Amino acid sequence: MSQSTRAGLPARTSEIRRYVACGLIGFFMATFGTNFWLTNSYIGSRPRTPDIVLHLVYPMNDHGTYYYLSATESASLKLAFWGGMIAILLVVIVVPKDFIIPPPQTPRWITHVSASFRTGLEEFSLGYFAIMISALLASVAAIYLFGQEVAQFAAAHGIVTR
């Protein structure tokens, strides 16, 4: 017979889901860092007015100041941002959750508007950390090696929107 966890899933399935979540967290950190780095590098080097000759016509808003990017640059920012957002959403979906029921003296309205749960990721494990760092490094390498080509492909197929 297989061992069961608190949530009723086999222990191995919950552990695999935690490893997948750690990998997604590593991917999120890579895309977040890439988006931050690209945004900061574009702010200092792109014009504040559209330049049709250089094809810098896609606006990037930085707290009310607009900088104009090329289609590939705009696609790279959007891909990094949405890749990270999807990764975090998948982490929330994938990670196994064991809901914690509040004590009886807790006001009833709080139990309807909030939830607490344990995922198992709050306890440090070298395996979780190794998967997260490996995913982070692999994602940074993939972004460095293939990021520009993917952004060019996305821009050529109309993934750049205003």
Legacy VTK file of the C-alpha trace (Angstrom):
# vtk DataFile Version 3.0
C-alpha trace
ASCII
DATASET POLYDATA
POINTS 162 float
0.000 0.000 0.000
1.145 3.505 -0.677
1.649 6.086 2.009
-0.783 8.985 1.947
-0.135 12.590 2.781
-2.423 14.874 4.733
-4.232 15.920 1.544
-4.963 12.317 0.573
-2.526 12.200 -2.359
0.194 9.596 -2.565
3.396 10.897 -0.975
5.348 10.585 -4.224
2.799 12.647 -6.191
2.902 15.494 -3.665
6.705 15.497 -3.714
6.780 15.614 -7.532
4.323 18.517 -7.490
6.567 20.381 -5.035
9.577 19.821 -7.299
7.612 21.118 -10.302
6.576 24.171 -8.261
10.231 24.803 -7.329
11.196 24.606 -10.999
8.476 27.077 -11.905
9.665 29.437 -9.164
13.164 29.292 -10.666
11.702 30.087 -14.111
9.717 32.982 -12.605
12.860 34.442 -11.024
14.682 34.243 -14.383
11.877 35.953 -16.307
11.365 38.590 -13.591
15.079 39.387 -13.584
15.169 39.500 -17.371
12.182 41.827 -17.506
13.730 44.099 -14.857
17.101 44.179 -16.634
15.593 44.824 -20.078
13.321 47.578 -18.775
16.212 49.364 -17.065
18.450 49.069 -20.112
15.737 50.369 -22.469
14.934 53.350 -20.232
18.419 54.778 -20.569
18.880 54.166 -24.267
15.579 54.645 -26.125
14.029 57.876 -27.415
11.038 59.532 -25.782
9.408 60.235 -29.130
8.590 57.699 -31.844
11.294 57.273 -34.475
9.772 55.795 -37.622
13.111 55.622 -39.435
14.606 53.346 -36.751
11.251 51.512 -36.258
11.090 52.572 -32.623
7.321 53.033 -32.472
6.082 50.733 -29.667
5.585 52.695 -26.416
6.852 51.493 -23.046
5.383 53.404 -20.107
7.693 54.061 -17.173
5.639 55.897 -14.541
4.179 58.320 -17.087
7.264 58.707 -19.246
7.088 56.895 -22.553
10.060 55.323 -24.284
9.707 53.890 -27.763
10.958 50.413 -28.614
11.250 48.251 -31.697
8.848 45.366 -32.248
11.417 42.807 -31.072
12.235 44.774 -27.920
8.573 45.210 -27.077
7.914 41.505 -27.677
10.835 40.546 -25.426
9.415 42.609 -22.558
5.922 41.204 -23.006
7.141 37.607 -23.255
9.262 37.958 -20.117
6.408 39.557 -18.166
3.679 37.128 -19.207
5.973 34.104 -18.943
6.632 35.019 -15.314
2.959 35.662 -14.547
1.933 32.310 -16.027
4.698 30.566 -14.075
3.488 32.028 -10.754
-0.107 31.108 -11.591
1.012 27.540 -12.311
2.895 27.431 -8.997
-0.309 28.303 -7.153
-2.198 25.628 -9.099
0.425 22.864 -8.946
1.734 23.043 -5.383
-0.156 20.683 -3.036
-2.102 22.568 -0.393
-3.224 21.389 3.034
-5.796 23.911 4.257
-5.587 24.966 7.896
-8.919 25.368 9.630
-8.901 28.380 11.964
-9.584 27.938 15.683
-13.255 28.103 16.783
-12.815 31.516 18.457
-11.941 33.107 15.090
-14.692 35.504 13.914
-16.898 33.817 11.331
-16.446 36.542 8.704
-12.672 36.009 8.676
-13.139 32.323 7.864
-15.156 33.338 4.784
-12.701 35.877 3.378
-9.344 34.267 4.075
-7.610 30.938 3.860
-4.423 29.522 5.311
-2.640 26.493 4.018
0.623 24.589 4.213
2.393 23.538 1.043
5.447 21.747 2.372
7.701 24.293 0.641
8.007 26.365 3.806
10.336 23.742 5.271
13.809 24.092 3.779
14.954 21.130 1.745
18.189 20.976 -0.201
16.359 19.147 -3.002
13.821 21.959 -3.427
16.593 24.544 -3.407
18.662 22.579 -5.952
15.702 22.252 -8.333
14.916 25.958 -8.022
18.517 27.047 -8.676
18.862 24.555 -11.555
15.670 25.859 -13.160
16.833 29.435 -12.647
20.210 28.783 -14.314
18.681 26.735 -17.158
16.086 29.462 -17.787
18.705 32.225 -17.809
20.801 30.175 -20.252
17.796 29.555 -22.511
16.821 33.230 -22.423
20.393 34.266 -23.223
20.798 31.741 -26.051
17.344 31.806 -27.644
15.577 34.888 -26.276
16.248 37.215 -29.181
15.132 34.663 -31.780
11.950 33.903 -29.837
11.208 37.631 -29.505
11.808 38.162 -33.228
9.501 35.251 -34.036
6.827 36.653 -31.697
7.138 40.135 -33.194
6.929 38.752 -36.727
3.712 36.932 -35.826
1.986 39.920 -34.215
2.434 39.238 -30.519
3.359 42.891 -29.968
0.364 44.902 -28.798
0.067 48.395 -27.427
LINES 1 163
162 0 1 2 3 4 5 6 7 8 9 10 11 12 13 14 15 16 17 18 19 20 21 22 23 24 25 26 27 28 29 30 31 32 33 34 35 36 37 38 39 40 41 42 43 44 45 46 47 48 49 50 51 52 53 54 55 56 57 58 59 60 61 62 63 64 65 66 67 68 69 70 71 72 73 74 75 76 77 78 79 80 81 82 83 84 85 86 87 88 89 90 91 92 93 94 95 96 97 98 99 100 101 102 103 104 105 106 107 108 109 110 111 112 113 114 115 116 117 118 119 120 121 122 123 124 125 126 127 128 129 130 131 132 133 134 135 136 137 138 139 140 141 142 143 144 145 146 147 148 149 150 151 152 153 154 155 156 157 158 159 160 161
